[in-house]
Amino acid sequence: MFDDTDLPPLLQNAPDSTEFRKLRKRIIRETRAAIDQYGMIEPGARWLVCLSGGKDSYTLLAALVELQWRGLLPVELLACNLDQGQPGFPATVLPEFLTRMQVPHRIEYQDTYSIVMDKVPAGRTYCALCSRLRRGNLYRIAREEGCSAVVLGHHRDDLLETFFMNLFHGGRVATMPPKLVNEEGDLFVYRPLAFVAEDDCDRFARAMNYPIIPCDLCGSQDGLQRMQVKALLNEWEKRTPGRRNKMFRALLNVRPSHMPDPELFDFLGLARGSAGHDDPH
């Protein structure tokens, strides 16, 4: 399937094993499927690819670089790391890595850490404010760099966990969309890893020996809702292997006429003699 001669530096030195080749091909196939299915490609566009230094964002960058190199992604890529001023953050790792890998990039320093620590009461989670500040800075950078899209590394399991968080805690049926337009209406937000499993991201980034940087801000807090949901899903997966994927497939197979939300389906206009919808139960 792949001709691996003259690979970009980011993709070189990959393990020479059948298992890894299958993993890599699966990630590329699923990333391309999401890009095509949700119409993410605007020929000649420039994408701001957000790189945190975690396994997911490395996998995202590698997949996009490979698709671009193979002529399947006709857009310009600019990797971007937002250094949020967290104590102990290894600020030199990413710029040195990206320079060595010959990846065009921008490193931006904004001390949002101090703002989060000042504004969030003790015992509360930092994620919401941290994400909002990060998103605002990334939108600004995208505009400054002439990018039409901000590209994030959220994967299949992030989407599934967000669905259950909204279900359990938010009182709504919703998750992260693979494609959206920001509130100002001038930027797309893409999640090309929407079909890729978290475990595949982890295996890929570690096998490629990318310098993974953990997030110590929210990761240090116990009892986060997302961690609770992740543990629940892990337990379900352990009991019934393949359940995560089946639940995710359900998100792609929503039937508005079988949901009780009157905004999704015209129940008032439904009359005898019109096309029926059998009750699945």
VEXKOL-334329 format. One record per atom (N, C-alpha, C): atom name; residue in three letters; x, y, z. Coordinates in steps of 0.02 Angstrom, whole numbers, plus 50000, padded with zeros to 5 digits. Each point is the difference from the previous one (the first is absolute). Example, Ala and Ser with C-alpha at 12.3 -4.5 7.8 and 13.67 -1.06 7.14 Angstrom:
BEGIN
- atomo residuo c1 c2 c3
- N ALA 50660 49716 50390
- CA ALA 49955 50059 50000
- C ALA 50045 50060 50000
- N SER 49982 50053 49964
- CA SER 50042 50059 50003
- C SER 49961 50055 50037
This chain:
BEGIN
- atomo residuo c1 c2 c3
- N MET 50041 49939 50000
- CA MET 49959 50061 50000
- C MET 50043 50063 50000
- N PHE 50053 50000 50041
- CA PHE 50040 50060 50007
- C PHE 50070 49990 49971
- N ASP 50025 50051 49966
- CA ASP 50070 50003 49979
- C ASP 50035 50044 50051
- N ASP 50043 49970 50041
- CA ASP 50029 50036 50056
- C ASP 50069 50030 49986
- N THR 50017 50008 49937
- CA THR 50063 50032 49984
- C THR 49995 50075 50010
- N ASP 50054 50030 50024
- CA ASP 50005 50072 50009
- C ASP 49945 50028 50045
- N LEU 49987 49966 50054
- CA LEU 49951 50024 50049
- C LEU 50023 50065 50032
- N PRO 49954 50043 50020
- CA PRO 50019 50059 50039
- C PRO 50033 49979 50065
- N PRO 50043 50042 50029
- CA PRO 50035 49981 50062
- C PRO 49953 49978 50056
- N LEU 49942 50030 50005
- CA LEU 49953 49984 50054
- C LEU 49977 49927 49997
- N LEU 50004 49970 49941
- CA LEU 49974 49932 49990
- C LEU 50055 49948 49993
- N GLN 50062 50022 50003
- CA GLN 50055 49953 49993
- C GLN 50013 49962 50064
- N ASN 50040 49948 49994
- CA ASN 50020 49959 50058
- C ASN 49941 49966 50034
- N ALA 49949 49985 49960
- CA ALA 49942 49963 50027
- C ALA 50019 49927 50011
- N PRO 49970 49967 50049
- CA PRO 50014 49929 50011
- C PRO 49984 49959 49937
- N ASP 50044 49954 49985
- CA ASP 49991 49958 49941
- C ASP 49966 49935 50021
- N SER 49936 50005 50014
- CA SER 49962 49941 50020
- C SER 49932 50001 49966
- N THR 49973 49941 49989
- CA THR 49934 49995 49969
- C THR 49947 50033 50043
- N GLU 50006 49991 50065
- CA GLU 49951 50028 50046
- C GLU 49999 50077 49996
- N PHE 50060 50030 49998
- CA PHE 50001 50073 49997
- C PHE 49975 50025 49932
- N ARG 50018 49966 49947
- CA ARG 49977 50021 49934
- C ARG 49923 49999 49996
- N LYS 49970 49949 50030
- CA LYS 49927 49997 50002
- C LYS 49971 50057 50040
- N LEU 50032 50015 50057
- CA LEU 49978 50056 50042
- C LEU 50003 50065 49962
- N ARG 50056 50012 49968
- CA ARG 50010 50062 49963
- C ARG 49950 50007 49943
- N LYS 49989 49947 49963
- CA LYS 49953 50002 49945
- C LYS 49929 50012 50025
- N ARG 49983 49970 50057
- CA ARG 49933 50010 50027
- C ARG 49989 50073 50020
- N ILE 50051 50030 50032
- CA ILE 49994 50070 50020
- C ILE 49993 50045 49939
- N ILE 50040 49988 49949
- CA ILE 49996 50040 49939
- C ILE 49932 49991 49966
- N ARG 49976 49938 49997
- CA ARG 49935 49986 49968
- C ARG 49944 50035 50037
- N GLU 50000 49995 50066
- CA GLU 49946 50030 50040
- C GLU 50003 50076 50000
- N THR 50061 50028 49999
- CA THR 50007 50072 49997
- C THR 49975 50027 49933
- N ARG 50019 49966 49948
- CA ARG 49978 50021 49933
- C ARG 49924 49993 49994
- N ALA 49971 49948 50030
- CA ALA 49928 49990 49996
- C ALA 49963 50058 50033
- N ALA 50024 50022 50059
- CA ALA 49968 50056 50035
- C ALA 50007 50065 49959
- N ILE 50059 50012 49973
- CA ILE 50011 50060 49959
- C ILE 49953 50001 49941
- N ASP 49993 49943 49966
- CA ASP 49956 49997 49941
- C ASP 49927 50003 50019
- N GLN 49980 49962 50052
- CA GLN 49930 49996 50018
- C GLN 49971 50066 50023
- N TYR 50042 50041 50034
- CA TYR 49975 50063 50026
- C TYR 50022 50061 49959
- N GLY 50029 49987 49942
- CA GLY 50015 50053 49953
- C GLY 50048 50052 50028
- N MET 50056 49977 50027
- CA MET 50047 50046 50032
- C MET 50048 50034 49951
- N ILE 50008 49972 49941
- CA ILE 50051 50026 49955
- C ILE 49974 50059 49959
- N GLU 50034 50056 50006
- CA GLU 49994 50057 49955
- C GLU 50067 50007 49965
- N PRO 50006 49982 49936
- CA PRO 50064 50003 49966
- C PRO 50033 50069 50008
- N GLY 50064 49998 50018
- CA GLY 50038 50061 50008
- C GLY 49993 50032 50068
- N ALA 49962 49968 50045
- CA ALA 49990 50028 50067
- C ALA 50062 49989 50043
- N ARG 50002 50036 50055
- CA ARG 50054 49993 50049
- C ARG 49969 49979 50067
- N TRP 50027 49947 50029
- CA TRP 49974 49974 50063
- C TRP 50048 50014 50057
- N LEU 49973 50022 50057
- CA LEU 50039 50006 50061
- C LEU 49990 49935 50039
- N VAL 50052 49959 50002
- CA VAL 49996 49934 50032
- C VAL 50026 50007 50072
- N CYS 49955 49993 50047
- CA CYS 50016 50013 50070
- C CYS 50038 49941 50030
- N LEU 50059 50014 50027
- CA LEU 50044 49948 50026
- C LEU 50013 50013 50074
- N SER 49974 49957 50043
- CA SER 50010 50007 50072
- C SER 50063 49964 50024
- N GLY 50022 49952 49961
- CA GLY 50055 49957 50022
- C GLY 49974 49934 50028
- N GLY 49935 49989 49998
- CA GLY 49971 49937 50022
- C GLY 49996 49951 49942
- N LYS 49984 49938 50017
- CA LYS 49999 49946 49950
- C LYS 49950 50014 49944
- N ASP 49943 50031 50016
- CA ASP 49948 50011 49951
- C ASP 50022 50052 49948
- N SER 50028 50055 50023
- CA SER 50020 50052 49953
- C SER 50059 49979 49956
- N TYR 50045 49959 50028
- CA TYR 50055 49974 49958
- C TYR 49971 49955 49946
- N THR 49953 49957 50018
- CA THR 49969 49956 49950
- C THR 49964 50040 49947
- N LEU 49964 50052 50021
- CA LEU 49966 50044 49953
- C LEU 50050 50030 49950
- N LEU 50053 50030 50026
- CA LEU 50049 50032 49957
- C LEU 50031 49951 49951
- N ALA 50019 49941 50025
- CA ALA 50031 49949 49957
- C ALA 49952 49978 49946
- N ALA 49937 49989 50017
- CA ALA 49950 49978 49950
- C ALA 49990 50053 49946
- N LEU 49995 50063 50021
- CA LEU 49989 50053 49951
- C LEU 50062 50010 49956
- N VAL 50059 49996 50029
- CA VAL 50061 50006 49961
- C VAL 50004 49944 49949
- N GLU 49982 49939 50020
- CA GLU 50002 49944 49953
- C GLU 49949 50009 49944
- N LEU 49940 50020 50017
- CA LEU 49949 50010 49948
- C LEU 50021 50056 49952
- N GLN 50029 50053 50028
- CA GLN 50024 50054 49958
- C GLN 50056 49976 49954
- N TRP 50047 49962 50028
- CA TRP 50056 49975 49961
- C TRP 49978 49953 49944
- N ARG 49946 49964 50012
- CA ARG 49974 49953 49950
- C ARG 49954 50034 49949
- N GLY 49993 50067 50006
- CA GLY 49959 50036 49952
- C GLY 49925 49994 50013
- N LEU 49982 49978 50060
- CA LEU 49929 49989 50017
- C LEU 49971 50056 50042
- N LEU 50042 50049 50019
- CA LEU 49977 50055 50041
- C LEU 50030 50065 49972
- N PRO 49966 50031 49952
- CA PRO 50027 50059 49967
- C PRO 49991 50064 50040
- N VAL 50028 50001 50059
- CA VAL 49998 50059 50043
- C VAL 50070 50011 50029
- N GLU 50012 50061 50025
- CA GLU 50063 50017 50033
- C GLU 49991 49989 50075
- N LEU 50049 49970 50032
- CA LEU 49996 49985 50071
- C LEU 50048 50043 50040
- N LEU 49975 50030 50054
- CA LEU 50043 50037 50046
- C LEU 49987 49973 50070
- N ALA 50049 49966 50028
- CA ALA 49993 49974 50068
- C ALA 50007 50058 50049
- N CYS 49961 49997 50054
- CA CYS 50001 50054 50049
- C CYS 49996 49971 50070
- N ASN 50046 50020 50043
- CA ASN 49996 49983 50071
- C ASN 49989 50064 50040
- N LEU 49949 49998 50043
- CA LEU 49987 50055 50046
- C LEU 50028 49982 50068
- N ASP 50055 50031 50018
- CA ASP 50030 49991 50066
- C ASP 49962 50043 50049
- N GLN 49961 49967 50045
- CA GLN 49955 50036 50044
- C GLN 50031 50017 50068
- N GLY 50066 49993 50005
- CA GLY 50034 50023 50060
- C GLY 49995 49954 50059
- N GLN 49985 49936 49989
- CA GLN 49997 49953 50055
- C GLN 50069 49988 50029
- N PRO 50007 50002 50066
- CA PRO 50066 49988 50031
- C PRO 50028 49933 49979
- N GLY 50063 50000 49982
- CA GLY 50032 49938 49981
- C GLY 49989 49978 49929
- N PHE 49962 50039 49961
- CA PHE 49989 49981 49930
- C PHE 50066 50003 49962
- N PRO 50018 49946 49966
- CA PRO 50065 49999 49964
- C PRO 49995 50039 49935
- N ALA 50011 50065 50005
- CA ALA 49986 50046 49945
- C ALA 50043 49988 49938
- N THR 50057 49968 50007
- CA THR 50044 49991 49942
- C THR 49985 49936 49960
- N VAL 49962 49955 50029
- CA VAL 49990 49934 49968
- C VAL 49967 50007 49932
- N LEU 49943 50033 49996
- CA LEU 49963 50003 49937
- C LEU 50034 50041 49946
- N PRO 50026 50061 50016
- CA PRO 50033 50036 49946
- C PRO 50061 49963 49973
- N GLU 50038 49968 50043
- CA GLU 50058 49961 49977
- C GLU 49977 49941 49958
- N PHE 49948 49966 50022
- CA PHE 49975 49942 49964
- C PHE 49973 50020 49931
- N LEU 49959 50052 49997
- CA LEU 49970 50022 49937
- C LEU 50052 50026 49951
- N THR 50051 50034 50026
- CA THR 50054 50024 49957
- C THR 50038 49940 49971
- N ARG 50015 49952 50043
- CA ARG 50036 49940 49977
- C ARG 49959 49960 49949
- N MET 49934 49999 50009
- CA MET 49956 49964 49954
- C MET 49981 50040 49938
- N GLN 50026 50062 49996
- CA GLN 49988 50044 49942
- C GLN 49926 50014 49990
- N VAL 49964 50009 50056
- CA VAL 49929 50015 49998
- C VAL 49991 50075 50012
- N PRO 49969 50037 49954
- CA PRO 49986 50071 50012
- C PRO 49959 50009 50064
- N HIS 50020 50047 50042
- CA HIS 49966 50005 50064
- C HIS 50003 50071 50029
- N ARG 49958 50010 50049
- CA ARG 50000 50061 50039
- C ARG 49991 49981 50074
- N ILE 50044 50026 50042
- CA ILE 49995 49989 50072
- C ILE 49978 50066 50031
- N GLU 49945 49997 50038
- CA GLU 49972 50060 50030
- C GLU 49999 49992 50076
- N TYR 50025 50051 50035
- CA TYR 49997 49999 50073
- C TYR 49947 50047 50025
- N GLN 49953 49973 50039
- CA GLN 49948 50040 50033
- C GLN 49988 49970 50068
- N ASP 50011 50038 50053
- CA ASP 49993 49974 50068
- C ASP 49927 49996 50021
- N THR 49964 49952 49971
- CA THR 49931 49989 50022
- C THR 49997 49960 50065
- N TYR 50055 49966 50016
- CA TYR 50002 49961 50062
- C TYR 49986 50043 50061
- N SER 50032 50058 50004
- CA SER 49990 50045 50057
- C SER 49928 50024 50005
- N ILE 49970 50012 49942
- CA ILE 49930 50023 49999
- C ILE 49954 49945 50027
- N VAL 50012 49938 49976
- CA VAL 49959 49944 50022
- C VAL 50007 49989 50075
- N MET 50061 50002 50025
- CA MET 50012 49988 50071
- C MET 49969 50055 50043
- N ASP 49997 50061 49972
- CA ASP 49972 50056 50037
- C ASP 49924 50000 50000
- N LYS 49970 49978 49945
- CA LYS 49928 50005 49992
- C LYS 49961 49939 50024
- N VAL 50030 49941 49998
- CA VAL 49963 49939 50017
- C VAL 50005 49987 50075
- N PRO 49944 49994 50035
- CA PRO 50002 49987 50073
- C PRO 50034 49934 50016
- N ALA 50027 49995 50059
- CA ALA 50033 49939 50021
- C ALA 49952 49941 49998
- N GLY 50023 49945 49974
- CA GLY 49959 49940 49996
- C GLY 49960 49993 49936
- N ARG 49997 50054 49960
- CA ARG 49963 49996 49937
- C ARG 50048 49981 49943
- N THR 49972 49974 49946
- CA THR 50042 49979 49944
- C THR 50019 50060 49957
- N TYR 50058 49994 49969
- CA TYR 50027 50055 49961
- C TYR 49980 49997 49926
- N CYS 49975 49943 49977
- CA CYS 49995 49986 49928
- C CYS 49960 50052 49962
- N ALA 49941 50021 50025
- CA ALA 49957 50044 49962
- C ALA 50034 50067 49985
- N LEU 50026 50033 50052
- CA LEU 50032 50065 49990
- C LEU 50064 49993 49960
- N CYS 50039 49948 50015
- CA CYS 50062 49988 49964
- C CYS 49987 49991 49925
- N SER 49949 49961 49984
- CA SER 49982 49987 49930
- C SER 49977 50064 49965
- N ARG 49960 50040 50036
- CA ARG 49973 50061 49970
- C ARG 50057 50050 49984
- N LEU 50046 50007 50046
- CA LEU 50056 50045 49989
- C LEU 50045 49975 49943
- N ARG 50011 49934 50000
- CA ARG 50041 49971 49947
- C ARG 49968 50010 49932
- N ARG 49934 49987 49997
- CA ARG 49964 50006 49937
- C ARG 50003 50072 49973
- N GLY 49991 50049 50044
- CA GLY 50002 50069 49978
- C GLY 50068 50019 49970
- N ASN 50053 49976 50032
- CA ASN 50067 50014 49974
- C ASN 50013 49965 49934
- N LEU 49976 49938 49993
- CA LEU 50010 49963 49938
- C LEU 49962 50032 49942
- N TYR 49940 50026 50014
- CA TYR 49963 50035 49947
- C TYR 50038 50062 49979
- N ARG 50027 50037 50048
- CA ARG 50038 50060 49983
- C ARG 50061 49983 49957
- N ILE 50036 49948 50020
- CA ILE 50060 49979 49963
- C ILE 49981 49979 49929
- N ALA 49945 49963 49993
- CA ALA 49978 49977 49934
- C ALA 49987 50060 49955
- N ARG 49968 50052 50027
- CA ARG 49986 50060 49960
- C ARG 50065 50035 49981
- N GLU 50046 50005 50048
- CA GLU 50064 50033 49986
- C GLU 50040 49963 49946
- N GLU 49993 49934 49998
- CA GLU 50038 49960 49953
- C GLU 49964 49986 49934
- N GLY 49940 50029 49993
- CA GLY 49963 49991 49938
- C GLY 49972 49930 49991
- N CYS 49986 49967 50056
- CA CYS 49972 49932 49998
- C CYS 49924 50003 49998
- N SER 49970 49953 49965
- CA SER 49927 49997 49995
- C SER 49971 49949 50049
- N ALA 50043 49959 50031
- CA ALA 49976 49948 50045
- C ALA 50048 49989 50058
- N VAL 49971 49987 50058
- CA VAL 50038 49978 50059
- C VAL 49988 49925 50005
- N VAL 50053 49960 50002
- CA VAL 49994 49928 49997
- C VAL 50022 49969 50066
- N LEU 49955 49962 50031
- CA LEU 50011 49973 50067
- C LEU 50008 49924 49999
- N GLY 50032 49974 50052
- CA GLY 50016 49929 50003
- C GLY 49951 49957 50038
- N HIS 49937 50021 50008
- CA HIS 49951 49959 50034
- C HIS 49985 49937 49959
- N HIS 49999 49943 50034
- CA HIS 49990 49936 49966
- C HIS 49931 49970 50015
- N ARG 49989 49940 49976
- CA ARG 49935 49967 50008
- C ARG 49979 49996 50073
- N ASP 50047 49983 50044
- CA ASP 49983 49991 50071
- C ASP 49984 50066 50034
- N ASP 50031 50055 49978
- CA ASP 49982 50066 50025
- C ASP 49928 50016 49983
- N LEU 49980 49985 49938
- CA LEU 49932 50013 49979
- C LEU 49950 49958 50040
- N LEU 50018 49937 50012
- CA LEU 49956 49955 50037
- C LEU 49995 50021 50073
- N GLU 50056 50018 50030
- CA GLU 49999 50023 50070
- C GLU 49960 50064 50008
- N THR 50006 50046 49952
- CA THR 49963 50063 50003
- C THR 49925 49987 49994
- N PHE 49982 49952 49959
- CA PHE 49929 49981 49994
- C PHE 49972 49979 50068
- N PHE 50036 49956 50035
- CA PHE 49975 49976 50064
- C PHE 50004 50053 50054
- N MET 50049 50045 49996
- CA MET 50002 50055 50048
- C MET 49939 50045 49992
- N ASN 49983 50015 49938
- CA ASN 49940 50040 49987
- C ASN 49937 49964 50022
- N LEU 49999 49934 49989
- CA LEU 49942 49960 50018
- C LEU 49991 49997 50076
- N PHE 50055 49987 50035
- CA PHE 49996 49991 50073
- C PHE 49997 50066 50038
- N HIS 50037 50050 49976
- CA HIS 50008 50062 50039
- C HIS 49970 50062 49967
- N GLY 49991 49998 49934
- CA GLY 49976 50060 49965
- C GLY 49927 49999 49981
- N GLY 49968 49942 50006
- CA GLY 49929 49996 49983
- C GLY 49986 50011 49926
- N ARG 50048 49979 49957
- CA ARG 49989 50008 49928
- C ARG 50036 49943 49963
- N VAL 49978 49987 49940
- CA VAL 50031 49950 49957
- C VAL 50043 50038 49950
- N ALA 50065 50001 50012
- CA ALA 50046 50038 49957
- C ALA 50070 49976 50012
- N THR 50044 50013 49951
- CA THR 50071 49986 50008
- C THR 50039 50051 49960
- N MET 50066 49989 49993
- CA MET 50041 50044 49959
- C MET 49988 49984 49926
- N PRO 49981 50049 49959
- CA PRO 49992 49986 49929
- C PRO 50067 49997 49965
- N PRO 50007 49957 49950
- CA PRO 50064 49997 49963
- C PRO 50015 50065 49962
- N LYS 49948 50039 49986
- CA LYS 50009 50062 49963
- C LYS 49949 50051 50025
- N LEU 50023 50060 50013
- CA LEU 49955 50055 50019
- C LEU 50030 50066 49979
- N VAL 49959 50052 50003
- CA VAL 50023 50068 49988
- C VAL 49999 50036 50067
- N ASN 50051 50040 50015
- CA ASN 50003 50035 50064
- C ASN 49945 50052 50005
- N GLU 49991 50027 50060
- CA GLU 49945 50047 50012
- C GLU 50005 50063 49957
- N GLU 50062 50021 49985
- CA GLU 50009 50060 49959
- C GLU 49986 49986 49926
- N GLY 49999 49936 49982
- CA GLY 49983 49981 49931
- C GLY 50057 50004 49950
- N ASP 50061 50010 50024
- CA ASP 50056 50009 49953
- C ASP 50049 49942 49998
- N LEU 49991 49951 50043
- CA LEU 50047 49944 50002
- C LEU 49963 49933 50007
- N PHE 50026 49950 49964
- CA PHE 49978 49932 50012
- C PHE 50039 49971 50058
- N VAL 49970 49953 50035
- CA VAL 50035 49959 50050
- C VAL 49990 49927 49977
- N TYR 50056 49966 49988
- CA TYR 49999 49932 49975
- C TYR 50028 49951 50052
- N ARG 49972 49939 50001
- CA ARG 50026 49945 50041
- C ARG 50009 49939 49955
- N PRO 50055 49998 49962
- CA PRO 50009 49945 49952
- C PRO 50010 49931 50031
- N LEU 50015 49997 50065
- CA LEU 50009 49935 50033
- C LEU 49934 49974 50028
- N ALA 49944 50026 49978
- CA ALA 49935 49983 50029
- C ALA 49986 49925 49998
- N PHE 50028 49964 49952
- CA PHE 49988 49928 49993
- C PHE 50056 49958 50030
- N VAL 50053 50031 50026
- CA VAL 50060 49964 50023
- C VAL 49995 49986 50075
- N ALA 50015 49939 50020
- CA ALA 49997 49981 50070
- C ALA 50058 50030 50039
- N GLU 49987 50017 50063
- CA GLU 50053 50027 50043
- C GLU 50058 49952 50007
- N ASP 49985 49936 50008
- CA ASP 50053 49951 50008
- C ASP 50046 49998 49939
- N ASP 49972 50010 49941
- CA ASP 50041 50002 49939
- C ASP 50046 50061 50001
- N CYS 49975 50057 50023
- CA CYS 50043 50060 50006
- C CYS 50058 49987 50047
- N ASP 49985 49969 50056
- CA ASP 50051 49985 50050
- C ASP 50053 49953 49973
- N ARG 49978 49947 49969
- CA ARG 50047 49951 49972
- C ARG 50043 50031 49945
- N PHE 49969 50041 49958
- CA PHE 50037 50030 49945
- C PHE 50053 50049 50025
- N ALA 49980 50047 50043
- CA ALA 50047 50051 50023
- C ALA 50058 49970 50039
- N ARG 49985 49949 50040
- CA ARG 50054 49969 50038
- C ARG 50046 49959 49955
- N ALA 49971 49966 49951
- CA ALA 50042 49961 49954
- C ALA 50046 50045 49959
- N MET 49976 50060 49984
- CA MET 50041 50048 49962
- C MET 50049 50037 50045
- N ASN 49994 49989 50066
- CA ASN 50046 50030 50049
- C ASN 49997 50076 49999
- N TYR 49940 50027 49989
- CA TYR 49991 50072 50004
- C TYR 50006 50023 50073
- N PRO 50027 50060 50012
- CA PRO 50011 50023 50069
- C PRO 49935 50023 50033
- N ILE 49964 49954 50031
- CA ILE 49934 50014 50028
- C ILE 50005 50042 50063
- N ILE 49960 50053 50003
- CA ILE 49999 50046 50057
- C ILE 49932 49992 50035
- N PRO 49997 49978 50062
- CA PRO 49936 49993 50035
- C PRO 49972 50068 50021
- N CYS 49933 50004 50005
- CA CYS 49968 50061 50027
- C CYS 49993 49990 50075
- N ASP 50037 50040 50038
- CA ASP 49999 49992 50073
- C ASP 49949 50045 50034
- N LEU 49967 50044 49961
- CA LEU 49953 50046 50031
- C LEU 49936 49964 50020
- N CYS 49962 49975 49951
- CA CYS 49937 49966 50017
- C CYS 50014 49928 50020
- N GLY 50054 49971 49974
- CA GLY 50014 49931 50015
- C GLY 50016 49987 50073
- N SER 50015 50053 50038
- CA SER 50018 49992 50070
- C SER 49939 50000 50046
- N GLN 49941 50015 49973
- CA GLN 49940 50005 50040
- C GLN 49962 49934 50000
- N ASP 49979 49978 50059
- CA ASP 49962 49938 50006
- C ASP 49926 50014 49989
- N GLY 49965 49948 49979
- CA GLY 49927 50004 49997
- C GLY 49973 50040 49943
- N LEU 50038 50013 49948
- CA LEU 49974 50035 49943
- C LEU 49945 49959 49967
- N GLN 49948 50034 49977
- CA GLN 49945 49965 49967
- C GLN 50024 49959 49941
- N ARG 50046 50027 49961
- CA ARG 50024 49963 49942
- C ARG 50037 49937 50020
- N MET 50038 50004 50054
- CA MET 50036 49941 50023
- C MET 49951 49946 50024
- N GLN 49945 50021 50031
- CA GLN 49950 49953 50022
- C GLN 49966 49966 49941
- N VAL 49984 50040 49949
- CA VAL 49969 49971 49940
- C VAL 50048 49954 49965
- N LYS 50064 50019 49996
- CA LYS 50050 49958 49968
- C LYS 50005 49932 50036
- N ALA 50001 50002 50067
- CA ALA 50004 49938 50038
- C ALA 49939 49956 49988
- N LEU 49941 50031 49994
- CA LEU 49939 49962 49986
- C LEU 50003 49967 49932
- N LEU 50022 50037 49950
- CA LEU 50006 49972 49932
- C LEU 50052 49945 49997
- N ASN 50055 50010 50037
- CA ASN 50052 49949 50002
- C ASN 49973 49935 50030
- N GLU 49959 50006 50051
- CA GLU 49971 49941 50032
- C GLU 49952 49965 49952
- N TRP 49960 50038 49965
- CA TRP 49954 49970 49950
- C TRP 50040 49965 49945
- N GLU 50054 50033 49978
- CA GLU 50041 49970 49947
- C GLU 50033 49936 50024
- N LYS 50021 50000 50062
- CA LYS 50032 49940 50028
- C LYS 49951 49942 50003
- N ARG 49938 50015 50019
- CA ARG 49949 49947 50005
- C ARG 49977 49976 49932
- N THR 49994 50048 49953
- CA THR 49976 49984 49932
- C THR 50046 50034 49949
- N PRO 50054 49968 49980
- CA PRO 50046 50030 49951
- C PRO 49963 50021 49937
- N GLY 50016 50061 49977
- CA GLY 49968 50026 49940
- C GLY 49941 50046 50014
- N ARG 49982 50007 50064
- CA ARG 49941 50040 50017
- C ARG 50011 50074 49985
- N ARG 50060 50025 50013
- CA ARG 50014 50070 49986
- C ARG 49985 50016 49926
- N ASN 50025 49958 49956
- CA ASN 49990 50013 49929
- C ASN 49927 49995 49981
- N LYS 49964 49953 50030
- CA LYS 49929 49993 49984
- C LYS 49961 50061 50024
- N MET 50017 50026 50060
- CA MET 49967 50060 50025
- C MET 50015 50060 49956
- N PHE 50062 50004 49976
- CA PHE 50017 50056 49956
- C PHE 49963 49995 49934
- N ARG 49993 49939 49974
- CA ARG 49962 49992 49938
- C ARG 49928 50023 50009
- N ALA 49973 49993 50061
- CA ALA 49932 50023 50013
- C ALA 49994 50076 49991
- N LEU 50054 50036 50017
- CA LEU 49999 50073 49991
- C LEU 49995 50019 49927
- N LEU 50021 49954 49956
- CA LEU 49996 50012 49928
- C LEU 49936 49974 49970
- N ASN 49955 49975 50042
- CA ASN 49938 49968 49975
- C ASN 49940 50025 50041
- N VAL 49995 50066 50007
- CA VAL 49945 50030 50038
- C VAL 49937 50003 49957
- N ARG 49944 49980 50029
- CA ARG 49936 50002 49964
- C ARG 49955 50052 50033
- N PRO 49995 50059 49970
- CA PRO 49961 50054 50030
- C PRO 49928 49981 50016
- N SER 49969 49959 49959
- CA SER 49930 49981 50011
- C SER 49991 49954 50060
- N HIS 50057 49974 50026
- CA HIS 49997 49955 50057
- C HIS 50030 50032 50063
- N MET 50005 50067 49998
- CA MET 50021 50038 50058
- C MET 49942 50044 50021
- N PRO 49992 50014 50066
- CA PRO 49942 50038 50023
- C PRO 50007 50076 49993
- N ASP 50054 50025 49971
- CA ASP 50010 50072 49993
- C ASP 49958 50026 49941
- N PRO 49949 50041 50013
- CA PRO 49957 50025 49946
- C PRO 50036 50048 49952
- N GLU 50060 50023 50020
- CA GLU 50038 50042 49954
- C GLU 50034 49960 49945
- N LEU 50006 49935 50012
- CA LEU 50033 49956 49951
- C LEU 49952 49971 49949
- N PHE 49937 49994 50020
- CA PHE 49952 49966 49957
- C PHE 49931 50033 50008
- N ASP 49963 50007 49945
- CA ASP 49935 50032 50001
- C ASP 49946 49950 50022
- N PHE 49997 49990 50066
- CA PHE 49949 49954 50027
- C PHE 49929 50028 49991
- N LEU 49993 50066 50006
- CA LEU 49934 50031 49992
- C LEU 49973 49991 49930
- N GLY 50046 49999 49952
- CA GLY 49979 49992 49930
- C GLY 49993 49928 49978
- N LEU 50016 49954 50044
- CA LEU 49997 49929 49982
- C LEU 49927 49977 49999
- N ALA 49978 49970 49945
- CA ALA 49931 49980 49992
- C ALA 49995 49929 49973
- N ARG 49945 49968 50013
- CA ARG 49987 49935 49970
- C ARG 49999 50007 49924
- N GLY 50026 49950 49967
- CA GLY 50003 50003 49928
- C GLY 50067 50024 49974
- N SER 50038 50033 50044
- CA SER 50068 50020 49980
- C SER 50047 49942 50010
- N ALA 50060 50007 49974
- CA ALA 50050 49946 50007
- C ALA 50012 49986 50073
- N GLY 49993 49938 50020
- CA GLY 50007 49982 50070
- C GLY 50071 49986 50020
- N HIS 50012 49998 50065
- CA HIS 50065 49983 50029
- C HIS 49988 49949 50054
- N ASP 50018 49939 49987
- CA ASP 49987 49946 50048
- C ASP 50036 50014 50066
- N ASP 49965 49986 50055
- CA ASP 50030 50004 50066
- C ASP 50050 49944 50008
- N PRO 50065 50017 50015
- CA PRO 50050 49948 50006
- C PRO 49987 49953 50058
- N HIS 49957 50019 50046
- CA HIS 49984 49958 50057
- C HIS 49929 49975 49997
